[in-house]
Amino acid sequence: MPYDVLTDDQREIRELVRTLARERIAPRAAEIDASHEFPWDVVELFREHEVFGLFFEERYGGTGTGTLLALVAIEEVSKVCATSGLILAVQALGSLGLVLGGSDEQCERYLPRLASGEWLAAYALTEAGSGSDSAAMRTEARRDDGEYVLNGSKRFITNAAVASLYTVFAKTDPSKRHAGISAFLVESDAPGFEVARLEPKMGISGSTTGELTFTDCRVPEANRLGSEGEGFRLAMRILDHSRAGVGAQALGIAQGATDYALEYAKTRETMGKPIAEHQLIAAKLADMETACEAARGLLYRFGQMADAGVPDAELTKASAMAKLFCADTAMWVTTEAVQILGGYGYIREYPLERMMRDAKITQIYEGTNEIQRLVIAREMVREQRAFLLAGVS
Ligand SMILES: Cc1cc2nc3c(=O)[nH]c(=O)nc-3n(C[C@H](O)[C@H](O)[C@H](O)COP(=O)(O)OP(=O)(O)OC[C@H]3O[C@@H](n4cnc5c(N)ncnc54)[C@H](O)[C@@H]3O)c2cc1C
């Protein structure tokens, strides 16, 4: 058996997810992409097989099996369908505010419904005028008689209109930047909350991406996550944990594209032999496989660090590196895979053009890859490293 970092128990769960992906999700992937409809049947499949539970602790109805296995599940599903992989990644993203910053009461109220998948979750940070510069947000939350009144809007929110619970960031003190932001749990039936529109887009077509509006939207004070002014710190802590999920989605896309291109190259013949035996194609396949394995090394290392309880401060750089490298790998590998299929790579009958479109978003959301590079460099500058070359002339 090939070397594997997973334990026997973890492998068993991976096998279950892999089988669901291969037998139930793969045959739906092209249709989900073409229809641009949210795949509720895939949500139902995840509910039936308790796949959402992989992201939660046992006391809230989850499996308590940890981060590494959760990433592996996203990777396996994304190999065949990036939209379906994203359903898992966003369930984690939308729940992490509770997991990291929720009171016992808030966790008990919401996490069991998220762990079973009865409710889907979303994370609403971005606004039309503030993406990378999230501290420039303009949505406000004013305290009024035991409630908060939210006014403003959020843009590009994954799971808009399908989520029942939104983690929303808003300014409780608009005179401040980072320090004026607080986090709130907003239920989809809150008065004054609306999904104003859904965006047609390049890839991950079955996933909803929408604009949320808050018009005198009233939220109980008990739904504030943490203290006033702590929202920005929580938003960044959430991303430190969740962006590895985007890395897992990206790695799944990259490995799926590599596997598909390999099978094709073994059977497609030109000039009297399979194209896999032409050295230029063989080199592409070798580089694609190597990039996937290197990306997996960074991603799984992050999962192992999180499971070992490494402090959050150390996770920042590890998750940024995993997300950056997996996403760049997905974009590059899918482009090469399309090239290996030649004209067939470019047409809809084959899955690679979808994989290439799906790969692009992984370089953009949960912090663009430019922002990941800034984060990694900032952490490097902060590190206290022994400089072995100090004496070298
Ligand atoms: C399909 C989709 C789903 C999404 N889902 C969610 C979600 O669920 N929740 C949510 O809150 N957001 C979500 N987003 C928003 C996403 O995270 C932002 O689009 C992203 O962070 C970039 O913000 P922006 O689009 O405003 O680009 P900008 O911040 O305007 O950036 C534009 C360009 O400038 C670069 N740039 C910006 N600042 C710097 C800098 N300091 N140094 C170097 N380069 C810089 C960026 O890398 C980018 O290339 C989603 C977006 C999409 C498209």
The ligand as an SDF file (V2000), in Angstrom:
LIG
                    3D

 53 58  0  0  0  0  0  0  0  0999 V2000
  -17.5230   33.6300   -6.0530 C   0  0  0  0  0  0  0  0  0  0  0  0
  -17.1180   34.4480   -4.8790 C   0  0  0  0  0  0  0  0  0  0  0  0
  -17.4660   34.0180   -3.5990 C   0  0  0  0  0  0  0  0  0  0  0  0
  -17.1270   34.7920   -2.4800 C   0  0  0  0  0  0  0  0  0  0  0  0
  -17.5440   34.4040   -1.2250 N   0  0  0  0  0  0  0  0  0  0  0  0
  -17.3860   35.2500   -0.1820 C   0  0  0  0  0  0  0  0  0  0  0  0
  -17.9770   34.9600    1.1030 C   0  0  0  0  0  0  0  0  0  0  0  0
  -18.6220   33.9250    1.2950 O   0  0  0  0  0  0  0  0  0  0  0  0
  -17.8490   35.8770    2.0940 N   0  0  0  0  0  0  0  0  0  0  0  0
  -17.1730   37.0390    1.9310 C   0  0  0  0  0  0  0  0  0  0  0  0
  -17.0950   37.8290    2.8840 O   0  0  0  0  0  0  0  0  0  0  0  0
  -16.5690   37.3340    0.7400 N   0  0  0  0  0  0  0  0  0  0  0  0
  -16.6740   36.4800   -0.3110 C   0  0  0  0  0  0  0  0  0  0  0  0
  -16.1100   36.7850   -1.5340 N   0  0  0  0  0  0  0  0  0  0  0  0
  -15.3670   38.0230   -1.6780 C   0  0  0  0  0  0  0  0  0  0  0  0
  -13.8580   37.7910   -1.8710 C   0  0  0  0  0  0  0  0  0  0  0  0
  -13.2800   37.3370   -0.6890 O   0  0  0  0  0  0  0  0  0  0  0  0
  -13.2780   39.1230   -2.3800 C   0  0  0  0  0  0  0  0  0  0  0  0
  -13.7370   39.3030   -3.7000 O   0  0  0  0  0  0  0  0  0  0  0  0
  -11.7760   39.1460   -2.3160 C   0  0  0  0  0  0  0  0  0  0  0  0
  -11.3470   39.1840   -0.9750 O   0  0  0  0  0  0  0  0  0  0  0  0
  -11.1620   40.3410   -3.0590 C   0  0  0  0  0  0  0  0  0  0  0  0
  -11.8180   41.5210   -2.7450 O   0  0  0  0  0  0  0  0  0  0  0  0
  -12.2770   42.5000   -3.9410 P   0  0  0  0  0  0  0  0  0  0  0  0
  -13.0680   41.6660   -4.8910 O   0  0  0  0  0  0  0  0  0  0  0  0
  -12.9290   43.6900   -3.3340 O   0  0  0  0  0  0  0  0  0  0  0  0
  -10.9340   42.9160   -4.6600 O   0  0  0  0  0  0  0  0  0  0  0  0
   -9.9720   44.1380   -4.2400 P   0  0  0  0  0  0  0  0  0  0  0  0
   -9.7090   44.1060   -2.7860 O   0  0  0  0  0  0  0  0  0  0  0  0
  -10.5280   45.3790   -4.8270 O   0  0  0  0  0  0  0  0  0  0  0  0
   -8.6440   43.7300   -5.0110 O   0  0  0  0  0  0  0  0  0  0  0  0
   -8.4690   43.9130   -6.4040 C   0  0  0  0  0  0  0  0  0  0  0  0
   -7.0690   43.4300   -6.7900 C   0  0  0  0  0  0  0  0  0  0  0  0
   -6.0830   44.1930   -6.0850 O   0  0  0  0  0  0  0  0  0  0  0  0
   -5.2640   43.3090   -5.3270 C   0  0  0  0  0  0  0  0  0  0  0  0
   -4.9230   43.9810   -4.0430 N   0  0  0  0  0  0  0  0  0  0  0  0
   -5.7720   44.5720   -3.1750 C   0  0  0  0  0  0  0  0  0  0  0  0
   -5.1000   45.0830   -2.1400 N   0  0  0  0  0  0  0  0  0  0  0  0
   -3.7910   44.7880   -2.3420 C   0  0  0  0  0  0  0  0  0  0  0  0
   -2.5890   45.0380   -1.6220 C   0  0  0  0  0  0  0  0  0  0  0  0
   -2.5980   45.6630   -0.4360 N   0  0  0  0  0  0  0  0  0  0  0  0
   -1.4160   44.6080   -2.1520 N   0  0  0  0  0  0  0  0  0  0  0  0
   -1.3940   43.9500   -3.3360 C   0  0  0  0  0  0  0  0  0  0  0  0
   -2.4940   43.6890   -4.0730 N   0  0  0  0  0  0  0  0  0  0  0  0
   -3.6780   44.0950   -3.5730 C   0  0  0  0  0  0  0  0  0  0  0  0
   -6.0890   42.0630   -5.0860 C   0  0  0  0  0  0  0  0  0  0  0  0
   -5.2770   40.9470   -4.8180 O   0  0  0  0  0  0  0  0  0  0  0  0
   -6.8250   41.9610   -6.4170 C   0  0  0  0  0  0  0  0  0  0  0  0
   -5.9970   41.3720   -7.3610 O   0  0  0  0  0  0  0  0  0  0  0  0
  -16.3980   35.9990   -2.6530 C   0  0  0  0  0  0  0  0  0  0  0  0
  -16.0340   36.4060   -3.9510 C   0  0  0  0  0  0  0  0  0  0  0  0
  -16.4020   35.6640   -5.0440 C   0  0  0  0  0  0  0  0  0  0  0  0
  -16.0320   36.1600   -6.4130 C   0  0  0  0  0  0  0  0  0  0  0  0
  1  2  1  0
  2  3  1  0
  2 52  2  0
  3  4  2  0
  4  5  1  0
  4 50  1  0
  5  6  2  0
  6  7  1  0
  6 13  1  0
  7  8  2  0
  7  9  1  0
  9 10  1  0
 10 11  2  0
 10 12  1  0
 12 13  2  0
 13 14  1  0
 14 15  1  0
 14 50  1  0
 15 16  1  0
 16 17  1  0
 16 18  1  0
 18 19  1  0
 18 20  1  0
 20 21  1  0
 20 22  1  0
 22 23  1  0
 23 24  1  0
 24 25  2  0
 24 26  1  0
 24 27  1  0
 27 28  1  0
 28 29  2  0
 28 30  1  0
 28 31  1  0
 31 32  1  0
 32 33  1  0
 33 34  1  0
 33 48  1  0
 34 35  1  0
 35 36  1  0
 35 46  1  0
 36 37  1  0
 36 45  1  0
 37 38  2  0
 38 39  1  0
 39 40  1  0
 39 45  2  0
 40 41  1  0
 40 42  2  0
 42 43  1  0
 43 44  2  0
 44 45  1  0
 46 47  1  0
 46 48  1  0
 48 49  1  0
 50 51  2  0
 51 52  1  0
 52 53  1  0
M  END
$$$$
